[in-house]
């Protein structure tokens, strides 16, 4: 599933489509092949880490 289209990305956790700036980027393109974008938005990832 290609979740990168026109700089809008689908968050797998909250099921919202957000701008690319709302996602963290990784240099590990093997693990995150869609331009290095982590598939969980910043809000959801921060919530996950805080718990």
N, C-alpha and C positions, 0 to 999 in steps of 0.2 A: 504494500500500500504506500503510495507516494503521498506523504503528509506535508510536503513543502510545495506551495504554489503561490506565486505572486507575493512572496514574503509573508504569507500567512501560514501558521503552523498549528496543527491540532494537538492539544495536550491530551495525553493518554490517561491522565488521572482525573482531571476536572471536566473533561470532554468539551472544552471550549476552543474556539479558533482564535488565536492571538497573533500579534505582530512578532516578527523574528526577534525584536529587541527585548521581548518578555521571556526569552529562553537563554539559558547558558550555552556557550559553545565549547567544544572540545577539540583538541588537536588529534585525537584518536579516531581517524576516519574508518578504521576497520570495525570498531565497535559502534560508531555512530555515522553511518554512511551518508546520511542526508545533509551534507555540508558540515558535519561535525556538530549538528544541533542535537542537544539532549532532548528526548521526547516528552519531558515533564517541564512545565513552565516554572519560572522562578518562585512564584508564590507557593506552588504545590511542593516543590523540592525543599524550600525553606521550612515549610510546615512539617515535612517528613523528617528533616534533620533535627528540628527542635524537639520532636517527641522522643 
